[in-house]
Amino acid sequence: MMDSWPRMPYIETCVRVSRSDDRLTNLKRQINCREVRRAMKILFSGIIGRYPFGGVAWCSLMYLIGFRMLGHEVCYIEDTGECVYDWEKNSLSENPAYGIRCIRNTLEPFGLRNHWCYVNYDGTYYGLSQDALRSYCAEADLFVNLSGGTWFWRDEYSRIPRRVFVDSDPVFTQLAIAKGEPWYVDFFRQFDHLFTFGANIGSPQCDVPTSGFTWEKTWQPVITGLWATDKQARLDKFTTVMTWRTESFTDVDGNKDREFFRFLDLPGRTPTQFELAVNGPQQLLAEYGWSPVDAMNVSRTIWTYRDFIQNSKAEFGIAKHAYVFPQSGWFSDRTECYLAAGRPALVQETGWSEHVPSGVGLLPFSTTEEAIEGLARLESDYQLHARRASEIARECFDASRVLPPFLEKACR
């Protein structure tokens, strides 16, 4: 049986930080469609266990908390058919224990005990039983699949009245669909709506093929109250957390390394100090002054990930080549967290500046010269940029701004 969501001090803090005593009431008033005016049961699918890293976990967690703050009931499901990555063994593992522990440690502190289910590749259920999950699905109103948290259309999922997919990896996803693999195309056809973090996908600014699918833009919702801090940054450095190359979509040469090499000598051309949490070529990056640290340790839990961001002066962010070249309009969930922590950000242009305020607190760059200029601007009046960073996070990315229109579209 699912437990009720307790009124917790840190959730109350989120409400206070929003600067509105009537936050929950105001959030509900923003939702216009008839289906969402009542409390819904939402099945939410993510990849916390498959990719047990702090940043990945925050993405699902903030959706779940955001839905609950709007008054909806949630259940987390993970059913990828894949083995989990075991951080302690540094390998994929047929034993899901590490991934399950990560799910539990991420969700249960936020009142989500007994609100999750992990289906192992061998069909074994953890958390909620198969029968309990099926019972929840039978009463669910909406199924939200983030980043392929399920790759199976089990009967209990397909019978949910509204089904939506959220694409956090634009361009890669659309190019994979364009190959025409029947099972992959059919998988996406069974959703009522498709959302993407690539704000220009399907627009004249971006020539990425959409294969007849309509992609609606959305952003990663952020619970800004869980990121805001009055503490001074411990590091007087611009930082980021990044993956040098991914193992997914290996046929698309679209990783960050391809873009990063364009800016490799940047530390030698500016007095700004850097520190990268990266799984890339540590020695090479150190030689050029990037001060790399192990990304795995930084990302081991949601708390170590948050600490790293809150302890940073600002973010310097490089995007994947696949996001940059077609001007996809992708904007990073990680950058949203820096902004919510009151940390300014200088991030590579992907076309995102057409959709998000920039110039103070958040700056785009496309060339080394623009990066050098942006760094100087942020350093020259840091407090101004820090204040504006927080404002942008609240105005553009807070769950109270992102989720109401998302649910309205999802329930059309």
Secondary structure, DSSP 4 states (H G I P E B T S, - for coil): -PPP----HHHHHHHHHTT-TTHHHHHHHT--SGGGSS--EEEEE--TTTS--HHHHHHHHHHHHHHHHTT-EEEEEEB-SSPEEETTTTEEES-THHHHHHHHHHHGGGT-TTSEEEE-TTS-EEES-HHHHHHHHHH-SEEEEESSSB----HHHHTSSEEEEEESSTTHHHHHHHTT-HHHHHHHHT-SEEEESBTTTTSTT-----TT--EEE----B-GGGT---SPPS--SEEEEE-SS-SSSTTS---HHHHHGGGTTGGGGSS--EEEEESS-HHHHHHTT--EEEHHHHTSSHHHHHHHHHTSSEEEEPPPHHHHTTT--B--HHHHHHHHTT--EEEE-SSGGGTS--SSSEEEESSHHHHHHHHHHHHHTHHHHHHHHHHHIIIIIBHHHHHHHHHHHHT-
